[in-house]
């Protein structure tokens, strides 16, 4: 793959990564808010005030985000008390796939820019040599940019989902939802 193709692929990966990341993030947040809304029913005791407050705040968020109606109606509501939640977990993982695509695209794009600058610098040196210097086409023909896969993005694809899931579990446990 040439460095020009690598630059285009890098930009495409970044755009696709954002297209995957944003809806998955919105859907996951709305799924968690729907879960909290569903489990903030009236209960006796000191938790009742907090749960009423959460219930009212989530209802207000739903009312004021009418443009997200599609997500409010179609995002899977998780059941952390024994359900499989495959739809919720799939959309949750899509967040990190989008992040990995974006990071991979950014890396490829940076490398293509670095190679382009290197060719420009080398071309100046080759012109200084005179007739025996190589042309731009000869320099570009020698460059082969390797393919990059998103599976090499260790932190955003493998570690970050686990850290956020554990932190979310502790937060929901402290708030009394799990």
Backbone bond lengths (Angstrom), bond angles and torsions (degrees), N, CA, C in turn:
res aa  C-N    CA-C-N  psi(-1)  N-CA   C-N-CA  omega(-1)  CA-C   N-CA-C  phi
1 X - - - 1.438 - - 1.528 107.19 -
2 X 1.318 116.37 134.64 1.458 121.16 178.76 1.527 109.61 -77.38
3 X 1.321 114.91 166.66 1.464 117.49 -178.67 1.524 111.46 -70.40
4 X 1.355 118.28 -26.71 1.464 120.12 175.99 1.528 110.47 -67.75
5 X 1.340 116.09 -42.59 1.462 120.11 177.12 1.523 110.30 -64.59
6 X 1.325 116.82 -39.03 1.466 120.52 179.02 1.528 110.51 -62.41
7 X 1.328 117.29 -40.17 1.461 120.28 178.01 1.515 111.60 -63.29
8 X 1.349 116.89 -42.32 1.468 120.39 178.71 1.524 111.18 -66.80
9 X 1.319 116.80 -41.52 1.469 120.27 178.24 1.525 110.44 -64.51
10 X 1.328 116.55 -38.32 1.472 120.30 177.66 1.519 111.74 -61.28
11 X 1.329 116.48 -44.59 1.466 119.87 178.75 1.522 110.44 -65.62
12 X 1.336 116.88 -42.18 1.463 120.90 179.37 1.531 111.28 -62.42
13 X 1.334 116.77 -42.45 1.466 120.12 178.14 1.523 111.49 -62.77
14 X 1.323 116.65 -39.61 1.464 119.32 179.20 1.515 111.43 -65.11
15 X 1.334 116.92 -43.08 1.469 120.64 179.97 1.526 110.34 -64.92
16 X 1.342 116.98 -46.74 1.469 120.26 179.54 1.527 110.22 -63.52
17 X 1.322 117.25 -38.42 1.462 120.58 177.26 1.516 112.16 -59.69
18 X 1.329 117.31 -44.24 1.470 120.32 178.20 1.524 111.26 -68.09
19 X 1.342 116.67 -35.91 1.470 119.95 179.01 1.528 110.68 -66.01
20 X 1.306 117.50 -33.35 1.470 120.85 177.11 1.531 110.54 -79.70
21 X 1.327 116.85 -42.08 1.459 121.82 -173.27 1.534 113.31 -65.34
22 X 1.312 117.20 -50.32 1.472 120.13 -173.01 1.537 113.51 -62.19
23 X 1.355 119.94 -51.78 1.474 117.72 178.22 1.531 113.01 -63.35
24 X 1.342 116.91 -35.87 1.467 119.04 179.07 1.527 110.82 -66.12
25 X 1.324 117.24 -39.63 1.466 120.47 178.29 1.526 110.96 -66.01
26 X 1.316 117.11 -44.76 1.467 120.75 179.40 1.525 110.03 -62.57
27 X 1.327 116.68 -44.21 1.469 120.41 -179.44 1.527 111.32 -63.83
28 X 1.323 117.01 -41.19 1.466 119.88 -179.68 1.524 111.10 -66.63
29 X 1.318 117.15 -42.55 1.472 119.92 178.59 1.521 110.34 -63.23
30 X 1.323 116.84 -43.68 1.469 120.01 179.73 1.521 110.51 -67.26
31 X 1.336 118.01 -35.86 1.464 120.21 175.78 1.521 111.21 -61.51
32 X 1.323 116.99 -43.66 1.468 120.19 179.26 1.523 111.58 -67.61
33 X 1.341 116.52 -39.03 1.463 118.81 176.67 1.527 111.06 -64.99
34 X 1.324 117.27 -38.94 1.470 120.52 177.27 1.520 110.75 -65.22
35 X 1.334 117.08 -38.75 1.461 121.14 176.21 1.526 110.23 -61.29
36 X 1.332 116.42 -46.07 1.459 120.12 180.00 1.527 111.04 -65.84
37 X 1.335 117.96 -38.17 1.461 121.98 178.29 1.524 110.46 -63.73
38 X 1.325 115.59 -42.05 1.468 121.18 -178.57 1.539 111.35 -66.66
39 X 1.317 116.85 -33.90 1.459 120.86 -176.61 1.537 113.48 -100.39
40 X 1.318 116.98 13.12 1.471 119.22 178.08 1.522 110.42 -106.00
41 X 1.314 115.88 39.61 1.462 120.37 178.52 1.521 109.39 -72.91
42 X 1.295 114.44 164.34 1.466 119.41 -177.08 1.525 110.59 -62.51
43 X 1.334 113.53 129.17 1.452 120.93 177.48 1.524 108.19 -134.26
44 X 1.313 117.18 152.69 1.471 118.42 177.03 1.525 110.33 -78.19
45 X 1.304 114.74 157.57 1.459 119.36 173.97 1.515 113.16 104.86
46 X 1.333 114.10 -171.55 1.458 121.48 -174.91 1.530 111.64 -69.53
47 X 1.328 117.34 -26.94 1.464 120.63 -179.97 1.522 112.31 -71.03
48 X 1.313 117.37 -15.59 1.463 120.87 -176.34 1.519 111.69 -61.54
49 X 1.311 117.79 -39.63 1.468 121.20 -178.81 1.517 110.06 -65.57
50 X 1.328 116.45 -46.10 1.457 120.15 -179.93 1.534 110.82 -64.73
51 X 1.309 116.98 -43.56 1.457 120.02 -179.06 1.520 111.98 -67.25
52 X 1.337 117.71 -35.91 1.466 120.11 174.52 1.529 110.66 -63.66
53 X 1.323 116.31 -41.54 1.461 120.52 177.96 1.526 110.96 -62.03
54 X 1.327 117.34 -45.33 1.472 121.82 178.31 1.521 109.70 -61.68
55 X 1.312 117.41 -43.77 1.458 122.18 -179.68 1.536 110.84 -59.82
56 X 1.318 116.95 -47.00 1.470 121.41 -179.73 1.531 110.68 -65.82
57 X 1.332 118.29 -42.24 1.464 121.12 -178.93 1.529 111.28 -64.68
58 X 1.311 117.53 -42.66 1.465 120.12 179.49 1.522 110.35 -67.62
59 X 1.327 117.07 -39.03 1.468 120.11 176.56 1.526 110.69 -62.92
60 X 1.324 117.64 -38.71 1.462 121.39 177.87 1.534 110.76 -67.22
61 X 1.321 117.38 -40.59 1.467 120.64 177.55 1.524 110.12 -62.19
62 X 1.320 117.08 -44.05 1.468 120.89 179.40 1.529 110.65 -62.52
63 X 1.319 116.98 -41.26 1.463 120.68 -179.05 1.528 111.66 -66.39
64 X 1.337 117.44 -38.54 1.462 121.33 -175.69 1.526 114.41 -88.04
65 X 1.301 118.04 -1.90 1.470 120.52 177.44 1.525 109.57 -118.44
66 X 1.305 115.82 59.35 1.462 120.91 179.41 1.521 112.82 -64.21
67 X 1.341 117.26 -27.94 1.452 120.47 178.63 1.528 112.28 -68.49
68 X 1.316 117.80 -13.74 1.467 122.54 176.12 1.529 111.87 -100.90
69 X 1.320 116.70 22.53 1.462 121.68 -177.53 1.529 111.75 -55.83
70 X 1.329 116.92 -40.21 1.467 120.74 179.15 1.524 110.76 -57.05
71 X 1.326 116.90 -43.83 1.457 120.47 -179.69 1.526 111.72 -70.31
72 X 1.338 117.30 -38.89 1.456 119.96 179.43 1.522 111.45 -63.87
73 X 1.320 117.53 -31.45 1.462 120.95 -178.70 1.529 113.09 -86.54
74 X 1.338 118.29 -29.87 1.462 120.65 -170.15 1.518 115.76 -113.62
75 X 1.301 120.23 -6.97 1.462 121.08 179.18 1.521 109.36 -73.47
76 X 1.327 116.71 132.54 1.473 119.14 -178.67 1.523 111.22 -70.19
77 X 1.322 115.24 130.69 1.469 120.72 178.35 1.527 107.57 -88.18
78 X 1.333 117.22 119.40 1.467 119.05 -178.17 1.520 111.73 -72.52
79 X 1.316 115.06 154.35 1.454 121.91 173.56 1.526 106.48 -124.37
80 X 1.317 115.70 96.64 1.455 120.34 -175.03 1.529 112.83 -79.79
81 X 1.318 116.73 6.22 1.462 120.18 -179.55 1.523 111.62 -100.98
82 X 1.332 117.77 25.99 1.455 119.57 174.48 1.515 115.06 131.62
83 X 1.314 119.54 -3.91 1.453 121.65 179.60 1.523 111.58 -79.66
84 X 1.331 116.31 161.93 1.461 121.01 -178.96 1.532 111.68 -75.64
85 X 1.315 117.87 -38.75 1.466 122.99 176.41 1.522 113.93 57.46
86 X 1.313 118.96 35.28 1.459 121.20 -176.34 1.526 112.35 -61.22
87 X 1.323 118.04 -41.26 1.462 120.97 179.18 1.518 111.73 -62.81
88 X 1.326 116.14 -44.21 1.463 120.42 179.10 1.519 110.97 -62.58
89 X 1.343 118.46 -46.80 1.459 121.33 -177.38 1.527 111.41 -68.23
90 X 1.333 117.10 -34.35 1.466 119.95 177.31 1.532 110.29 -63.51
91 X 1.320 116.52 -45.82 1.468 119.83 179.40 1.525 110.34 -67.41
92 X 1.321 118.18 -36.07 1.463 121.97 175.99 1.525 111.00 -60.74
93 X 1.324 117.44 -43.58 1.471 121.53 179.48 1.526 110.37 -67.44
94 X 1.340 118.07 -32.17 1.463 120.65 178.07 1.531 112.18 -60.79
95 X 1.317 117.88 -29.31 1.468 121.24 175.68 1.526 109.18 -56.11
96 X 1.313 116.57 -47.49 1.458 121.14 -173.86 1.528 112.00 -80.29
97 X 1.326 117.10 -26.43 1.463 119.60 172.20 1.528 109.24 -65.80
98 X 1.326 116.59 -42.23 1.463 120.21 176.36 1.522 112.14 -62.31
99 X 1.332 116.77 -41.53 1.469 120.25 176.75 1.523 111.57 -63.32
100 X 1.335 117.08 -41.26 1.464 120.68 179.41 1.529 111.14 -66.34
101 X 1.331 116.98 -39.76 1.462 119.94 176.33 1.525 110.93 -62.15
102 X 1.303 116.36 -43.67 1.461 120.67 179.45 1.529 110.73 -63.08
103 X 1.322 117.40 -43.58 1.471 120.41 179.45 1.522 111.27 -66.26
104 X 1.319 117.38 -40.96 1.460 120.78 178.11 1.523 111.03 -64.43
105 X 1.328 117.18 -42.94 1.462 121.12 177.99 1.515 111.79 -63.54
106 X 1.319 116.89 -39.54 1.467 120.45 178.80 1.523 110.52 -64.27
107 X 1.325 116.45 -39.19 1.470 119.90 179.67 1.522 111.01 -66.21
108 X 1.313 116.78 -45.88 1.464 120.15 179.25 1.527 110.29 -62.43
109 X 1.316 117.82 -42.70 1.459 121.22 -178.64 1.528 110.68 -64.21
110 X 1.343 116.97 -42.71 1.470 120.48 177.64 1.525 111.27 -61.38
111 X 1.336 116.17 -42.20 1.457 119.12 179.11 1.522 111.46 -64.46
112 X 1.319 117.87 -39.78 1.466 120.00 179.97 1.531 110.19 -66.42
113 X 1.327 117.69 -38.05 1.473 120.38 177.31 1.527 110.36 -65.89
114 X 1.322 116.93 -40.94 1.461 121.46 178.96 1.529 110.25 -63.68
115 X 1.323 117.28 -42.73 1.462 121.59 178.41 1.522 110.37 -64.38
116 X 1.318 116.99 -42.24 1.469 120.41 179.33 1.526 110.67 -60.59
117 X 1.321 116.91 -44.86 1.461 120.07 178.01 1.521 111.32 -64.02
118 X 1.340 116.91 -38.43 1.461 120.95 177.56 1.523 111.89 -63.49
119 X 1.321 116.85 -39.40 1.465 120.73 177.46 1.528 110.06 -64.67
120 X 1.316 116.53 -42.73 1.473 119.96 178.39 1.531 110.64 -60.78
121 X 1.319 116.96 -43.53 1.458 120.46 178.39 1.525 111.12 -64.40
122 X 1.319 116.64 -44.69 1.468 121.10 -179.74 1.524 110.68 -65.79
123 X 1.321 117.94 -35.16 1.458 121.77 179.08 1.524 111.13 -63.87
124 X 1.305 117.31 -36.40 1.466 120.80 175.80 1.525 110.10 -63.13
125 X 1.326 116.35 -43.52 1.466 120.52 178.73 1.530 111.34 -65.48
126 X 1.325 116.83 -38.46 1.465 120.46 -179.78 1.526 111.16 -68.68
127 X 1.309 117.83 -35.96 1.470 120.79 177.65 1.520 110.85 -67.95
128 X 1.342 116.02 -30.26 1.457 119.43 177.86 1.529 111.36 -68.86
129 X 1.327 118.19 -24.53 1.463 122.44 178.48 1.525 112.08 -74.25
130 X 1.314 116.20 -19.28 1.472 119.62 179.03 1.510 111.76 90.98
131 X 1.313 116.91 -137.02 1.474 123.06 -175.06 1.522 113.32 -67.74
132 X 1.326 118.53 -32.20 1.469 119.86 -177.50 1.538 111.90 -81.00
133 X 1.307 118.84 -3.33 1.466 122.76 177.76 1.522 111.82 -72.09
134 X 1.330 116.03 151.55 1.466 121.30 -179.48 1.526 110.76 -81.39
135 X 1.324 115.76 154.61 1.462 121.54 179.07 1.527 109.77 -89.47
136 X 1.324 115.93 172.00 1.459 121.62 178.38 1.535 110.54 -59.50
137 X 1.335 117.36 -43.08 1.459 121.03 -179.14 1.531 111.02 -62.91
138 X 1.324 117.80 -38.10 1.460 120.54 178.39 1.527 110.87 -67.30
139 X 1.320 116.54 -39.81 1.468 119.72 178.00 1.524 111.54 -66.36
140 X 1.341 116.68 -43.65 1.466 120.62 -179.23 1.520 111.98 -67.79
141 X 1.330 117.26 -30.78 1.470 120.73 -179.39 1.527 111.56 -67.53
142 X 1.305 117.57 -25.71 1.468 120.87 -178.28 1.526 112.76 -82.13
143 X 1.323 117.38 -12.50 1.470 121.19 -175.01 1.519 110.06 -94.15
144 X 1.323 115.33 130.52 1.456 122.14 175.98 1.531 107.44 -132.73
145 X 1.314 116.65 111.49 1.467 121.89 -178.08 1.531 108.26 -86.41
146 X 1.333 118.58 127.99 1.463 120.36 179.61 1.536 111.67 -72.47
147 X 1.315 115.26 156.49 1.458 120.90 176.61 1.532 109.08 -76.96
148 X 1.315 116.22 145.58 1.462 121.82 177.68 1.517 108.11 -117.87
149 X 1.293 115.90 135.70 1.459 121.29 178.35 1.517 109.74 -106.89
150 X 1.332 115.64 154.46 1.463 118.72 -179.84 1.528 111.30 -73.57
151 X 1.322 117.90 -16.16 1.456 120.60 -176.98 1.528 112.62 -71.91
152 X 1.338 117.32 -10.73 1.457 121.03 176.30 1.523 112.09 -85.74
153 X 1.318 117.63 -5.76 1.463 122.20 178.01 1.524 107.86 -82.68
154 X 1.329 116.30 81.80 1.465 122.79 -170.99 1.531 112.00 -63.06
155 X 1.324 118.38 -52.14 1.462 120.31 -174.32 1.526 112.76 -66.05
156 X 1.363 119.87 -53.75 1.467 117.10 -176.12 1.521 114.11 -70.52
157 X 1.319 117.87 -23.03 1.461 119.10 -174.43 1.524 113.33 -97.57
158 X 1.314 118.58 -29.84 1.462 120.47 -174.12 1.530 114.11 -115.95
159 X 1.315 117.69 -40.73 1.465 120.28 -173.11 1.530 112.07 -89.67
160 X 1.328 117.60 -46.23 1.462 121.84 -176.44 1.529 113.73 -59.46
161 X 1.361 120.40 -41.20 1.473 118.12 178.16 1.525 113.29 -60.83
162 X 1.320 116.54 -36.43 1.465 120.19 -179.43 1.526 110.17 -70.11
163 X 1.331 116.95 -42.95 1.467 120.62 179.86 1.531 110.44 -61.76
164 X 1.327 116.99 -45.66 1.466 120.05 -178.47 1.529 111.11 -68.48
165 X 1.333 117.89 -37.19 1.467 120.35 178.01 1.532 110.91 -64.12
166 X 1.321 116.84 -41.72 1.475 120.25 178.89 1.524 110.32 -66.49
167 X 1.331 116.86 -43.80 1.470 120.05 178.45 1.530 110.50 -63.20
168 X 1.337 117.51 -42.01 1.463 121.01 177.82 1.520 111.99 -62.71
169 X 1.337 116.81 -39.06 1.462 120.55 177.88 1.526 110.75 -61.49
170 X 1.348 115.83 -45.21 1.467 118.69 -179.91 1.525 111.54 -66.25
171 X 1.308 117.49 -38.96 1.467 119.72 179.87 1.522 110.64 -66.18
172 X 1.342 117.09 -46.00 1.465 119.65 178.70 1.517 111.52 -65.79
173 X 1.324 117.64 -32.48 1.463 120.56 176.73 1.519 111.07 -68.56
174 X 1.325 116.68 -42.97 1.468 119.36 179.21 1.531 111.88 -65.11
175 X 1.332 116.51 -33.34 1.461 119.92 178.96 1.529 112.19 -80.37
176 X 1.325 117.00 -8.20 1.468 120.82 176.11 1.524 114.83 86.57
177 X 1.322 117.95 17.37 1.456 119.82 179.69 1.519 112.43 -88.22
178 X 1.305 117.37 -19.37 1.482 120.57 179.69 1.509 108.29 -117.16
